[in-house]
Amino acid sequence: MSFIPKKTAKTLTKDQVEKFLIEAPDKLWLLCEANTIFKIYGTCRCDELLCLTVNDIKDLEKYIVVNLRNTKNLTT
């Protein structure tokens, strides 16, 4: 029997996540920032995250509006 090392997930520290969210330019990283926040706080399902597009996210300076399509909780 040969030893096969387990793959370990590469994770970011809390400080690294905060730095990314604060310093990454929104014009390039807004979708990824919103996705990161959703994953951390568990605000939507995986399939809802996969359906997100840049057009679903609006930066309104003080907050971000995200349009979740085809959610099981809401009908639009």
Stockholm file with secondary structure:
# STOCKHOLM 1.0

chainA/1-76         MSFIPKKTAKTLTKDQVEKFLIEAPDKLWLLCEANTIFKIYGTCRCDELLCLTVNDIKDLEKYIVVNLRNTKNLTT
#=GR chainA/1-76 SS CCCCCCCCCCCCCHHHHHHHHHHSCHHHHHHHHHHHHHHHHTCSCHHHHHHCCGGGEEECSSCEEECCCSCSSCCC
#=GC SS_cons        CCCCCCCCCCCCCHHHHHHHHHHSCHHHHHHHHHHHHHHHHTCSCHHHHHHCCGGGEEECSSCEEECCCSCSSCCC
//
